[in-house]
Amino acid sequence: MKLNCFLFMICLFMTFSAVANTPCTGPSCNVDVVLVKGVVLDKESRKPLKDVNVTAISQSKTEKIVSTDNNGAFHFIMLKPDTYRLVFEKEGYKKVIKDKVEVKEKIPVRINVELFEFIPISDREPSIWHFFES
């Protein structure tokens, strides 16, 4: 009898655990699902940039970070409606910041960005002032 009760309790626990870990997809969910997506391109070549870190920072200072895929595409899901700052960063490129990105409930937001390649001063051609330096 104790074994049957024990097995019943385990089954009951596993059932509630499975229900608790099921993602919420119905209209009764408390979490607003908002999709923010876009593409990041190289400004000069117009080719998609892979592995660009895209950070969404809300006004309450919570952050989410995603990276672009092979096609330069990125997307955020599960962002609550708010005003965000999007920061696009990749080594060898100038950081781009998009301020005041309004995310509203059930309205997809598309942000396309072009990054400039960052050329260190030491790799640039000498300026005209180079010839006058002693």
C-alpha positions as CSV (number, residue, x, y, z in Angstrom):
1,M,0.0,0.0,0.0
2,K,2.8,2.4,0.9
3,L,4.5,1.6,-2.5
4,N,1.3,2.4,-4.4
5,C,0.9,5.7,-2.6
6,F,4.6,6.5,-3.2
7,L,4.3,5.8,-6.9
8,F,1.1,7.8,-7.1
9,M,2.9,10.8,-5.5
10,I,5.8,10.5,-8.0
11,C,3.4,10.4,-11.0
12,L,1.5,13.4,-9.6
13,F,4.8,15.3,-9.1
14,M,6.0,14.5,-12.6
15,T,2.7,15.7,-14.1
16,F,2.7,19.0,-12.3
17,S,6.4,19.5,-13.2
18,A,5.7,18.9,-16.9
19,V,2.8,21.4,-16.8
20,A,4.9,24.0,-15.0
21,N,7.7,23.7,-17.6
22,T,5.4,23.9,-20.6
23,P,5.8,27.3,-22.4
24,C,2.8,29.5,-22.1
25,T,1.3,30.1,-25.5
26,G,-2.4,30.9,-24.8
27,P,-4.1,34.2,-24.5
28,S,-4.2,33.8,-20.7
29,C,-0.3,34.1,-20.5
30,N,1.0,36.9,-18.3
31,V,4.1,37.4,-20.5
32,D,3.8,39.5,-23.6
33,V,5.4,38.0,-26.6
34,V,6.9,40.7,-28.8
35,L,9.1,40.1,-31.8
36,V,11.9,42.5,-32.6
37,K,13.9,41.5,-35.7
38,G,16.2,42.8,-38.3
39,V,19.3,42.4,-40.4
40,V,22.9,43.8,-39.9
41,L,25.0,44.5,-43.0
42,D,28.5,45.7,-43.7
43,K,28.1,49.3,-44.9
44,E,30.7,49.1,-47.7
45,S,30.2,45.6,-49.1
46,R,26.4,45.3,-48.3
47,K,27.1,41.7,-47.1
48,P,25.4,40.3,-44.0
49,L,27.4,40.3,-40.8
50,K,27.5,37.2,-38.7
51,D,28.1,37.1,-35.0
52,V,27.1,40.7,-34.3
53,N,26.1,41.1,-30.6
54,V,22.7,42.9,-30.3
55,T,21.8,44.0,-26.9
56,A,18.3,45.3,-26.0
57,I,18.3,47.5,-22.9
58,S,15.0,48.5,-21.4
59,Q,14.2,51.6,-19.5
60,S,14.3,49.5,-16.3
61,K,17.9,48.5,-17.3
62,T,17.1,44.8,-18.0
63,E,19.1,43.4,-20.9
64,K,18.8,40.7,-23.4
65,I,21.5,39.8,-25.8
66,V,21.3,37.9,-29.1
67,S,23.8,37.4,-32.0
68,T,23.2,37.6,-35.7
69,D,23.2,34.4,-37.8
70,N,25.0,33.6,-41.1
71,N,22.5,35.8,-42.9
72,G,23.0,38.8,-40.6
73,A,19.6,38.2,-39.1
74,F,18.7,38.6,-35.4
75,H,15.5,38.5,-33.4
76,F,14.3,39.0,-29.9
77,I,11.3,37.2,-28.5
78,M,9.7,37.7,-25.1
79,L,10.5,41.4,-24.9
80,K,7.9,43.2,-22.9
81,P,6.4,46.4,-24.3
82,D,8.8,49.2,-23.4
83,T,11.2,51.7,-24.9
84,Y,14.5,50.0,-25.6
85,R,18.1,51.0,-26.6
86,L,19.5,48.6,-29.1
87,V,23.3,48.3,-29.2
88,F,25.0,46.6,-32.2
89,E,28.6,45.5,-31.6
90,K,31.2,43.4,-33.5
91,E,34.9,43.4,-33.2
92,G,36.5,45.4,-36.0
93,Y,33.3,47.5,-36.5
94,K,32.1,50.8,-35.0
95,K,29.4,50.3,-32.4
96,V,25.9,51.4,-33.5
97,I,23.2,52.5,-31.0
98,K,19.5,52.9,-31.8
99,D,17.8,54.8,-29.0
100,K,14.1,55.0,-28.3
101,V,13.0,51.9,-30.0
102,E,9.3,51.6,-29.1
103,V,8.1,48.0,-28.6
104,K,4.3,47.8,-28.4
105,E,2.2,44.8,-27.7
106,K,1.5,42.5,-30.7
107,I,3.2,44.9,-33.2
108,P,6.4,43.5,-34.7
109,V,9.4,45.9,-34.9
110,R,12.0,45.6,-37.7
111,I,15.4,47.3,-37.3
112,N,18.0,47.1,-40.1
113,V,21.5,48.3,-39.4
114,E,24.7,49.0,-41.3
115,L,28.0,48.8,-39.5
116,F,31.1,50.7,-40.6
117,E,34.4,48.8,-40.5
118,F,36.6,50.3,-37.9
119,I,40.1,51.0,-39.1
120,P,42.7,51.7,-36.4
121,I,44.6,54.9,-36.8
122,S,47.9,53.0,-37.2
123,D,46.5,51.2,-40.3
124,R,45.2,54.4,-42.0
125,E,47.0,56.4,-44.7
126,P,49.1,59.3,-43.2
127,S,47.3,62.6,-43.0
128,I,48.7,65.7,-44.6
129,W,49.9,66.7,-41.2
130,H,52.2,63.7,-41.2
131,F,54.6,65.5,-43.6
132,F,54.9,68.5,-41.3
133,E,55.7,66.6,-38.1
134,S,59.3,66.7,-36.9
